Amino acid sequence: MRNQTHLPDLLSPVLNRRRALLGTLSLLALPVAHVSAAPPAKPKQQQRPDVWPHASQVPGGVARLSLGPSAKRPAAFSGDVPLLVLGDAIEWTALVGIPLAATPGDASIVARSESSAEKQVAYTVAPKQYREQRLTVPPRTVDLSPDDEARYERERAHLATVMATFTDLRPDASLQMRVPVPGRRSSSFGLRRVFNGQSRNPHSGMDIAAGTGTPVLAPLPGRVIDTGDYFFNGGTVWLDHGGGLLTMYCHLSRVDVKVGDVLKTGEQLAAVGATGRVTGPHLHWSVMLNRAMVDPALFIAA
């Protein structure tokens, strides 16, 4: 067992404290009212293997939805959360991060442009069964003292503001990411752990086994928006790649950047460690799109 948790379910209407303390981030999809009399547009899927992120319309995946042509970049929203829109005047594409907690079935976004009326774009979320791992651990490893719980609550409130970051920075046309550290994937995205018979939220990132001190490199150009030493995550760095695309790096032994630094692809930001609630050195790497944690594997070459 590498790590027990990373981020809580910040938007759940009823917070189960014990589950939140050990959970990973899951954001609920927000319903969108039908605002156009016209029938919903059918999404145009891009299945080319050289297009990143790959389309995967499942919980924890990414939907690529065509918004059609427009002289200027349209705006798109899932509920009131802005979406990343890429492309050109010939065709614009909205990238939609689908929360792990999303219910399979019909979903939609709203697109707005200067050249056409507001429209609703529909898509379907297919079910996906992620692997489950059952573990028996000492109760003290899953319960917090009052002081630790108070610290966790302070950190949770701060991280909520970090995760809401949306800037007009626009990432490169290609969103193929460089794997931030070499090594074996020791825990995959979506893995659901059951501790002492109690189910926890799914794993919200990719764990990569690597020795303490191994350099962690930026997978895309980005700006540092947060660094810190957190109770569960240990040494942590957040990067903003623009348009609501964020990445997070946890359990670091050393942080080599500060808030405001702008990095190029491949520049070092930190070093692998075993800080926070872990049992050994590794990198926990998360990718967030429109405030939903999505599978980093969709952004990298196999």
C-alpha positions, 0 to 999 in steps of 0.5 A, a space after each residue: 500500500 503506497 498511500 491511503 488518500 489524497 483529496 476529499 470530495 469537496 462538493 458532496 452535499 452531505 460530508 461523511 467526515 470519516 470517508 472525506 478524511 480518507 477519500 480522494 477528490 470526486 466532484 459531482 457533475 452539475 445538471 444543466 437546464 435545456 436553454 435552446 429550443 433547437 435539438 441537442 447537437 451530436 458530439 463529434 468524437 475524435 478517435 485519432 491516436 495522436 490526439 490528446 487527451 484521448 476521448 473516454 466518456 466514462 467517470 474519470 474520463 474526458 469527453 471531446 465535444 465539437 462546438 463547430 465553427 466560429 470566428 472567435 473562441 466560444 465559451 462553454 460551461 458544465 453548469 457554472 464551471 467553465 470548460 477548456 475550449 481549443 481549436 480554430 475558426 474551422 472547428 472548436 472543441 470543448 474538453 470536459 473532465 467527467 468526475 469519478 462520481 458521475 452517474 452514467 447516462 445522458 449529460 450536456 454542456 452549454 456553449 455560447 459564441 458571438 456568431 450563434 445562439 446559445 446551444 446545448 451539446 449533449 453526450 453520454 457517460 458510459 459506465 466503467 468498473 475500476 479495480 477494487 483493493 481490500 486492505 486490513 490496517 491498524 485502526 490508528 492509521 485511518 483515524 485522526 486525532 483532534 489536532 490532525 483533523 483540525 489541520 486537515 479541515 484548514 487545508 481542505 478549505 485552502 485547496 478548494 480555492 486552488 482547485 477553482 483556478 481558471 485562467 485565460 492561459 491557453 495550453 499548447 494545441 497538443 495536450 500530450 503530457 510528458 510523464 513527470 518521473 520515470 518508474 513503474 505505475 504502482 497504483 492506477 487511477 480509479 482504484 477503489 480501496 476498502 479499509 477494514 471493510 469500509 469503502 473509500 473514494 476512488 484513487 484520484 491520480 496515478 502513483 509512480 514508484 521512484 526513489 527518494 530524490 528522483 527529479 519530478 519534471 513538468 509534463 506541460 508548460 505551466 505556472 506554479 499556483 500552490 506549494 505546501 506541506 499537507 497532512 495527507 499529501 505531504 510536500 505538494 506542488 500544483 501547476 496551472 496549464 490554462 483553461 482549468 487544466 491543473 496538475 498536482 504532485 504529492 509526497 515530495 521530498 523537496 520543492 524546487 519552485 515557488 508560487 508564480 514561477 513559470 515552467 517549460 515542459 521538462 523543467 524540474 519542479 521537485 523531487 520524489 519523496 515519502 512525505 504525508 500519509 504514505 508507506 514508501 517513496 513514490 510520486 502521486 500525480 493527478 490531472 484536474 480538468 474543470 475541477 474534476 480529477 481525470 485519468 492522467 493516462 489519457 494525456 500520455 503515450 502508452 
